[in-house]
Amino acid sequence: MHTETQETKTSLFLPEVGTEGKKVRIYFDGQPLDVPDDVSVASALLMSGVRTFRLTPISGSARAPYCMMGVCFECLVEIDGRPSRQSCLTQVRDGMVVQHQEGASALNLQSAES
């Protein structure tokens, strides 16, 4: 029988009480978020209550980070106008603009040829 403890009810992506340090402001889908300056974009968004990072190209189903180490690609978002960025591997910085990603990013073949 499994009994829940206080530890199992606490989110892994909430700062520990009394450890609030320096914050930076990022923007997710136009909304300002004040987040710790020393975390990944994925962690910052999860801490802020974001649960959908992207929509799949085929079915349009919602996705969010899974592995948090750059293997699964479920955390892809647009960062500062650049699509398909792995949010779990990108550290936040002040003023960063993040958008959820809908489907696959478009390929810019012209820039690939140059």
N, C-alpha and C positions, 0 to 999 in steps of 0.2 A: 504494500500500500504506500502510495506517495503522498506525503503531506507537504503543503506549501509552507515555506518559511518566509520571513521578511526579505531575506536575500533573494529568493526566487521571484518575488513580486517586484523587485526594483529593476528598472531598465538598465541595460549595460551602457546606454548612451546618455546618461544624465551625469552632470558633474557631481563629484562628492561634495557634501556639505562642508563649507568653509574653505574650498579650494578655488573659488572664483578668482581668476587672475585677469590679465589684460584681455579686453574684448576688441574685436574688429567688426565692422559692419559689412555684410555682404547682402546681395539682393537675389532673391529666388522668385522667379516669375513676377518681378516687379515689386515684391514685398521686401522691405528692409528687415534683416535679421541681425541681431547682435549676438555674436558667437565667440567662444574662446579662440584666441589667436594661434594656438598650437595644435590644432586638430585638422583632420582631413575634411574636405568638402562633404563627403558622405556622412561622417560623424556629426558635423555641424548641422546638416539638414535633418538627420535623425533626431538629434537633440532638440531641434526646433519643431518637431512634430510632423515633418514631411514624410509621407509614406509611399508616394509614387514618384519615381525619378524619371521613368521613361515608359513609353508604350511600344509594344512589339510591332515590327513591320507587317506581320501576317494577320494576326488576330486582333491587334490593338489592345491586348491585355496589359494590365499595369505590372510594372517591375520595380524592384528596389534592391539595394545591396544584399548580397548573399554571403560571399566569402570574405569580403573586406581585405583582400590581399592581391587583387588584380588578376585573378584567374577566370572568374565567371562572366565578366562584362555586363552584369545586370545593373550596375550603377552608372551607366553612361548618361551624361548630361551635356548640355552646351555650356561652355565656360568662356566668357568674354568673346562671344561670337564664333567660337570654334566648336563644332559638333563632335560627338563621340569621344568626349574626354572621360577617363576613368576617375570618378569622384573619390574613390577610396584611396587613390594614389596621389591626389593633388591636395596640397596644403592650402588652407584658406589664406587670403590676404585682404587687407582693407580695400573696399570698393569693388570687389569681384562681383561680376554679374553672371548669375547662373540661371539657366532655363531648363525646364524638363524637356526631354527629347521625345518627339513623336515619330515612331518608325525609324527606318534607316536614314542615315545622313546622305545627302546628295553628294555624288563624286564630282569634283571639279577637275575634269580631264585636261582642260587648258593649262592649269598650273602644274599638272603632273608631267606634261610634255616639255615644259621649259626647264 
